[in-house]
Amino acid sequence: EIAAMSVTVFRREFRNVFGTTPSDYVTTVRLNEARRMLDTTDLPLSEIAVRCGFYDQSHFTRIFTAERGVTPGQYRRRHSAS
């Protein structure tokens, strides 16, 4: 309603402009924030998951691993070692 277009048209226009779907964009933003938090905080993974909008730690771990190729815990250990 705000954009004065249907959901289908919005998705199509969003993809044309940004090269990705709205849901993939939101997931990317969430993952980037989670990565930042893994880099800069000692918060538990469960807290990072909730703060970044994931349903729970399991969901966060599944999505993070699929996108980054390592679990959040592995990412944190590898980054802190370097």
Phi and psi in degrees as a GROMACS rama.xvg file:
@    title "Ramachandran Plot"
@    xaxis  label "Phi"
@    yaxis  label "Psi"
@TYPE xy
-61.0569  -40.9707  ILE-2
-83.3422  -3.56344  ALA-3
57.1962  43.3223  ALA-4
-152.09  161.029  MET-5
-71.2736  164.586  SER-6
-59.7166  -42.3667  VAL-7
-61.3646  -45.9836  THR-8
-66.1093  -41.466  VAL-9
-58.8535  -47.6805  PHE-10
-59.1006  -44.1493  ARG-11
-63.8497  -46.6133  ARG-12
-65.3408  -40.8498  GLU-13
-59.235  -46.6523  PHE-14
-64.0122  -39.7251  ARG-15
-62.2778  -39.3497  ASN-16
-79.9474  -46.2656  VAL-17
-101.83  -10.6238  PHE-18
74.8544  16.3845  GLY-19
-154.564  164.604  THR-20
-79.7642  158.313  THR-21
-57.0566  -41.848  PRO-22
-68.3057  -38.0382  SER-23
-66.4389  -36.4722  ASP-24
-62.3442  -46.5216  TYR-25
-62.2271  -42.5373  VAL-26
-61.2288  -42.0944  THR-27
-62.3047  -43.8289  THR-28
-61.8216  -44.1554  VAL-29
-62.1806  -44.1844  ARG-30
-65.5754  -38.3965  LEU-31
-63.7258  -40.5864  ASN-32
-67.8694  -39.8363  GLU-33
-62.1156  -43.1955  ALA-34
-61.1507  -42.5468  ARG-35
-60.803  -43.0787  ARG-36
-67.5016  -37.0402  MET-37
-63.0267  -36.6226  LEU-38
-73.3454  -32.5239  ASP-39
-117.516  -3.99566  THR-40
-131.825  167.279  THR-41
-107.879  18.5213  ASP-42
-59.8091  145.834  LEU-43
-63.0532  152.194  PRO-44
-57.6475  -36.5262  LEU-45
-62.9975  -38.2985  SER-46
-70.505  -41.7037  GLU-47
-60.6898  -43.4981  ILE-48
-56.733  -49.72  ALA-49
-66.2016  -44.6506  VAL-50
-63.7346  -26.9173  ARG-51
-94.5715  4.70937  CYS-52
90.0894  14.4504  GLY-53
-86.8204  153.977  PHE-54
-60.0657  -45.3465  TYR-55
-162.023  -178.683  ASP-56
-64.5297  -36.7907  GLN-57
-62.3412  -45.8634  SER-58
-62.001  -45.9578  HIS-59
-57.5455  -48.7203  PHE-60
-61.767  -42.2147  THR-61
-61.7954  -48.3289  ARG-62
-68.5553  -45.2158  ILE-63
-59.2412  -46.3148  PHE-64
-64.2967  -41.1931  THR-65
-63.1539  -37.8703  ALA-66
-84.8907  -36.7509  GLU-67
-104.927  -14.8758  ARG-68
84.1115  -1.69474  GLY-69
-140.822  157.297  VAL-70
-72.376  161.759  THR-71
-57.9522  -39.6655  PRO-72
-63.8344  -42.5621  GLY-73
-63.4895  -42.8301  GLN-74
-58.0716  -47.3005  TYR-75
-62.73  -44.4234  ARG-76
-64.7717  -42.9454  ARG-77
-65.7515  -40.6333  ARG-78
-70.4873  -40.1826  HIS-79
-72.4577  -20.817  SER-80
-79.534  -20.3633  ALA-81
